[in-house]
Each structure stands twice: as structure tokens, then as C-alpha cells.
Amino acid sequence: MTGASAPAEARLPAAVHGPAALGLVFLVLPLVALVVRAPWGRLLPLLASPELVDALVLSLGTATAATVVSTVCGVPLALVLARTRLPGRGVARALVTVPVVLPPVVGGVALLLALGRSGLVGRHLDVWFGVSIPFTTVAVVVAQTFVAMPFLVLAVDGALRGLDGRLEEAAATLGASRGYTFLHVTLPALRPSLVAGAVLCWARALGEFGATITFAGNFPGTTRTVPLQVYLALQRDPDAAVALSLVLLAVCVVVLVLLRDRWSKGSAL
């Protein structure tokens, strides 16, 4: 490996290193500034304030709920996209990817138009069942699920398409049912990608801002998640905003550590 990589490195033009260093500094400098300017002496008292604790508890709960919903719905969706030949499968895969690139605020507007009290589905929920989703904790989970589920679906879909089908064929040859084959052959093979996708899904849900504030609002203890609290604290108490930002940065670092094997192997989600 060393002998093969050295010539490739030698073929790089010298002019590449300058822009590469500039790009690295550009990406790392804001994170370094966040750590350096953090109010370390007041960190624990800041994080212990009732408003920040409520935001943390709410964010952890809703992000976990969004991940559960994404797993329950996203894994079957990935199976359908990867293993069926239904018409329009390519279009469906593209539509699943849209929330990844869609501006979150636009996603929030779309959720309002779909599930709001006058939305396509929301009006019927309100009239028939008296259920109104926007500006509730459920709306936070819905917004987080909308933006986070594609990460899990794409991870599992990619793993399924790269899975060696001979193992499943062998199980079928031995008389195993489809359900048994899925539970005891397919699912164990998917576990690394499923875990990676779920972790990314949870982290994305935890950091969601635009769709949440548009669809769920910004009510203390009900819809005010950590990103919303950071936005408000930046205007009133910058130290508190930095403290909460450090919490989110720590979560990102933990996610990267958990997924380090996938990055080091160069596998894409």
C-alpha cells in the first residue's frame, strides 16, 4: 500500500497544496474559534440553566423519536428501493434524496402545506379527528424525521445493493422462508450500515433548525430545541449560545468517532 500511494502523491502538482491548506483552514478555523472562545469557567452553570436543560431534554427526546420513526419506515423503504422492480423506482429514489438538498425552511413550508390545519392532509385530520400537528412537540418530530430519514434510507439502500445475494440464495435453497432469511441473513449483514445510518439520522435530527422553526414554531418546553435555543441565546447571552454550540459540536465529534471505520475505508453512505 505504501509503495502504491507514494508515486500517486508524487504526481500531485505542487500548486495543489496551497489551496488544499487554505480549504482545511477555512473549515477548521471556525471550530477552533468556538473552542478557544468558549466560557469554560462558566460552562457547567450555563448548561444547568432551566431553559438550556429544557432545550437539551426536548432535543434528545425528539431526535430519538425521529430516529425510531425513520428506522421503522426507512428500512422497509430502502428494501423496496433496492430489491424490487416496481415502475418509477428511480424516481422514488430521487425523491427520497430531495430533503437532503432542500433548504430546511422550504421543507417546513412544505410540511405546513401538507399537514397544517388547512393543508392537504392536515385539514382532514383536523375535521375528522380534531388533530392539529403544527406548533406541537409532534411537529418537531415530524420536521426532524422529514430531514433526517433520507440519511438512513440511503445508507441501507446502498448497503443492500452492494450485498452479496449468494448468501440469501443459499438460505432459500436450504428451505429458509423469506422472513427467516431477512432476519437471520440479510439483517445481520446490514447491521453496520443500519447503525451508521441511524447515528447520522439522529445527529441530523438533533441539529435541525429551519424546518422545525417553520413547522413547529419556537415555544419553550414544547418546540424550542437546542438549535433554536442557540439562535435565541446568541441575541441575549452569547456565552450560553457558545456553551450549547459546544454540546452540538461534541455530538458531531462522537458521531465521527463512531463512524470512523466507514470514513477510513472510504465507504459512502
N, C-alpha and C positions, 0 to 999 in steps of 0.2 A: 504493500500500500504506500509506503514512504517513497519508494523508488518511482512509483507511478505518478504520485502527486507532485514531486519536485519539478519534473520537466514542465508540467502544466502551469505551475506557479511561475517558472522561469519565462514562460511565453507571455505572461501578462505585461502590457506596456507600462512603463514607469509612470505615465501620466494618470493611470487609473488610481494610484494610491492616494493622491491628494483629494480628489472628490470623495473617495471612499471614507477617508478620515473625517472629512467635513460632514458627510452624511451621518457617521457614527456619533460625532459630537453633537450634531443637531438633535438626534434622537435621545441621547443620554443626558445632555445638559439640563433640560427641564426637570428630570427625575433627581439629578444631583442637587439642584437648587431646592427642590421640595424637601429633601432630607436635611440639607445644610441649614435651611431657614426654619426648620420645624421647632416649635416651642417645647423642647424636650423636658425642660423643668416643670412645665405645666401640663404635660401630655395626659397623665392619668386623671387629674381633676377635670380637664376639659372633656375627656371621653366619658367621665362619670356624670356629666350633667344630664338631667332628666330628658331634655329634648334630644340630645345625641343618643342616649340609650334607647329611647323610643324608636328613633330612626333606624338604629342598628338592629334592634329586635324585629321591627317590621320588615326590614330588607332581608334579613336572614330567613324569616318565615316565608315571605312571598317568593323569594328566589328558589327556595327549596320546593315550594308547592309548584312553581312554574316548571322546575326540572322534572318533578314527578309526572305532571301532565304531559310534558314534552316526551318523556320516555314511553308513557302508556300509548300515546298517539303517534309519536315519531318513529318508533321501531317498526310497527306494522306498516306505516307509510313507506319507510325505507325498504322493507321486504317487497312491497308491491312494486316500487320503482325499479328494484334491482332484479326481481325474479319473475315478473310477468311480462307478457307481450301485449298488454292492452293498448288499443289505439290512443294516441295522444300522450304516451308515457314521457316522451321527450319534452313536450310542452309542460307537463306536470312537474318534471324535474326542474325546468327553468323557473316555473312559478314558485316552487319551494325556495329557490335561491333569491328571489326578489327581496324579501325582508332583510337580507344580509346587506344589500347595497342601497336599499330605500332609506332616505332620510327619516330618522325616527319620528320627527314631528309629523311627517306625511303619513307614517303608519298610524299615529294617534288619530289624525283626522279621518283616515280610512276606517278605523275601529269605531269612531263616533258615528260615521255614516252607516255602518253595518249594525252596530249594537246599541246605539243611542236610543233615546225614547222615541225618536221619530225615524230611526234607522230602518234598513231593510228587514232585519230580523228583530231588532230591539223593540219596534212598535208592537209586534205581536206578543213578545214576552211581557210587555207592559200591560196590554189589553187583556190577554188571556190568563196570565198568571200573576199579574201585579209585580213583576220583577223588573227592576231598573238596575243595570250594571254600572254605568258610568259614575265616576266620583265615589267609588266604594273600594274597599280592600280587594274585592274580587276583580275589579277593573285593573288594579295593579298587577295581579297575577296574569290576567288576560294579556295586558300590554307586554309584560315580560316574556310570556310564552310566545307571543307573536314574533318578537325579535330574536328569541334565543333558540327556539325549536329547530330552525334550519341548520344550526351547527351540529346538533345531534343527528339529524336526518342525513346530512351529507357525510358525516363520519361513518355511520353504519352502512349507508348506501355504497360508499367507496370500498369498505371492507367486504361487503357481500359480493361485489363484482370482482374483487380480487381473490375470493375464497376458492380453494381447490374443491371443485364439485365432486371429485372422485370419492371423498370420504362419505358424502351424503349418498352417492350412488351405491357404495359398498354397504352402507347401513340398510338401504332399501332392498338390496339383493339378499341380505340376511333376514328379511322379513320385518324390519322395523317400520312402524307406522310413520306418517308424516309428522305427527305431534311428537312422537318419541325421538325421531331424527332431529327435529328442531331443538328440542330441549337438551338432548344429550350429545349432539354432534355440532350443529350449527351455532347454537348459543355460546357454548364454551369457546369456539373459535372466534366468535365476535366479541368476547368479553373485553379484551384490551381496547378495541375501538369504541365499544359501547361506553366503557368507563371514561375514556378520553373525551368522547362527545358529551357525556353527561357533565363532566367537570367544566368543559368550555361553556356549555349551556348555562350552568349555574353561575359561572363568573360573568357571563354576558347579561344574565337576568339581574344580577346584583348591581351592575353598573348602568342599567337602563335609566335614561332621563327623559328624552324627548317624547316618546310615545306615552310614558307614564304621566307626565305633567299635562299633556293634551287630553288624554282619555280619562285619567283618574283624578286629576287636579292635585292640589297641594294642601291637604288638610292634616294637621298634627295628629299623630297616633293612628290615623286611618289610611292615608295615602302618601304621607311625606316620608319617602325612602331616603337612604343615605345620600345619593347624588343630589336630590332636591334640597336636603338639609345643607349640603356643602354650598350649593348656589346661594341659599339664603344667608348662611353664616359668613360668606365672603363679603357681603354688604354690611353686616353688623359686627362680626367678630372674626377677623381674618385668621387669628390663631386657631379658633375652633374649626374653621374650614380646612386649614392645613392639617390639623390633627385627624380629621375624618378622611382627608385625602391620603394620609399615610396608611390608614386602615385599608382603603381600597388598593393602594399600591402593594401592601403586604399580601393581600389576597391574590393579586396578579403574580407576585413572585412565587407564592405557594403553588399556584396553578402551573407555572412554568417548570417548577421543580418536579411536580407530579408527572408532567408530560415530557420530561427531559429525554426519555428514551425515544419518543416519537420524533423529537426535533433532531436528536443526534443521528438517527437512522435516516432522516430525510424523508420520512413518510408524510404524505399530505393528508389533512383531514378533509 
